Amino acid sequence: TSSPIGDRVIQEYFSGTNDVLLEHDQLMVVAKLSHLADGPDQRPPRLIAERFIDGLLLVETALPESLERLIEHYEIVTVWINPHRAGEMDCAYPDNVHAGRAATEHLLDLGHQHIAFVRSHLLNDEGQMVRTYSTEHRERGYREALSASGFEPNAMDCLTPNTREAEEPGSGSATDL
């Protein structure tokens, strides 16, 4: 079930972005591209093949390799937001190691001594848990801050109904708290 607050924030974000684009006679199209690739007839998605778009902003996504090749083939200007693709192409992403360290140091500065890092995971199309680089980097920063302060890290997985079935044997979960 979606959160009404989250829905409102997303709606305001898209509405504001669309307003700015319309001022420049541009149109925003929101599509879940991963479902457009590798169809039964192997044709390129219409969105790409018919050049309906001039560019793509792709937010932390793992597209099928075939779709990435199509984007390259049609020479579509693409900015990847938050995947770890440094040096490969245009990409903007935060320093997640610093973010994890700074957040942990802030909690330590407030006097907290028992700080857990709870990982959440996505499921890929095959139903396997996928650990994103950003979560791994934030956890690295968390561990660095705790180690520097002499505390033991306590990292665990947050299992949702979708990820519980794919739980790896022996992995701790947030229910262990």
N, C-alpha and C positions, 0 to 999 in steps of 0.2 A: 504494500500500500504506500502510495506516495505521500510525502509530507506536504500539507498546504503551504507551509512556510517556504519549503524548497521549491515548490511549484511557482509560488509568487516571485521568488528571487529569480528563477530561471526565466519566467515570463517577462519580468522587467528588464533583464539583461538582453534577451532577444529583441524586445520591443525597442529599447534604446539603440542597440546596434543597427536594427533595421531603419530607424529614423535617420541616423547619420548616413547610412548608405543611400537612402532615398534622396537626401539632399544633394548627392553626387550622381543622381540618375543611375544608381546601381541597385541590384536586387539580391536579397539574401535567400539562399536555398539551404534548408537543413535536411540532411539525408543520412541514413545509416548505411555507409558505403560497404561495409563488410558483407552485407546481404546482397549486394549487387554483383558480386564477382562469382565466377565459377558456376554459372547457371547451367541448366541442362543443355542448352544449345551453344554454349561457349562464346556467344556474341558479347562484344563489349557493352557495358551498361549504357543505355541511351544518354544518361546524364553526362557521360564523358564522350562517347562516340559522336554525338550530335553537337558537341561543343556548346552546350547550353550554358556552360560555366567558363569564366575567364580565369579563375584561380580557385585554390582550395586552402582552407584553414583546417587542418586535421588535428583534432585534440586527442592526445594520448591514446593512440589506437594502434592495434596490430592488424594491419590490412593483409589480406592474402597476397602472396608474392605476385600472383597474376595481375591483381589490380594495381599494385605498385608499378609493374612493367607497363601497364596501359597508361598510367599517369605520365610516365617517362616518355612513352611512344608518342602520345598526343601533345607532348611538351607543355603541359599545364603547369602554370606557376603555382607552386605549393609551399606553404609554410607549415611545418610540423610543430605543434605546440605540446611540449612536455614529453615526447618520446626521446630516448637517449640516442641521438643520431649525429653527434658532434662531428663536424668536418665533412660529413657526407653530403649535406644539403642544408638549405635554410631551416633553422630550428631555433626555437626559443624555449628554454626551460630553466627552472629555478635551481639554485644550489641547495639540493635537498640534504646533503650531509651537514651543511652549515645550519639549515633550518632545524634538523633534528637535534643538533648540538645546542643551538640557542634556546630552543624550547625546554630542553632538559636542564640546562644551566639556569634558566629562569625559575623552574620549579625548585632546584637545589638552593638558589638564592632566597627563596621564600621559606626555606627550612624543611622542605619535604625530603624524606630519606628513603621511602619505599615507592619507587617510581617504576611502573610497568610500561612496556611498549606493547601495544596490542595491534597485531597485523590483521588487516582484512585482505581478502583475496578475491579475484575475479575468476569466473569459470570460462574457459575457452569453448569453442563450438563442440569439442569432443567431451565436454564435461569435466575436464581436468583443471585443478587449481593453477592459476597463473600468478606468480609473484612479480609485481612490477618493479622496475629498477628504482623508481622513486621511493617505494616503501623500503627497499633494501638500503638505499642511501640514507634515508631518514633514520633507520635503525642503526646504521653505522655511526651517525652523529650522536645518537642517544647513547650508544655503548661507549664512544670516546669520552663524552662528558661524565658519565658515571665512573668509568675507570680512572679518569683524572682526579676524581673526587674521592676515590677509595670505596665506592659502592659497587655491589654486584648487580649486573643487569638482570632483568626479569622480562624476557620477551616471550610472547605467546600469540597464538592464532585466534582470531575471532571467527567462529564458525556460524554461518547462517544456515537456514534450512537447505539452501542450494549447495553450500560448500560442505555441509556435514557429511553427505554421502561420499564426497571425494576426499575425506580426511585422510591424511597420510598416517600410517601406523606410527605410534609413539610420539606424535606431536601434541604438545600441550594446547589447551584452549582457554579462552577467557573465562569459561565456567570454572576453571581451576582457581580463580581469584577468591 
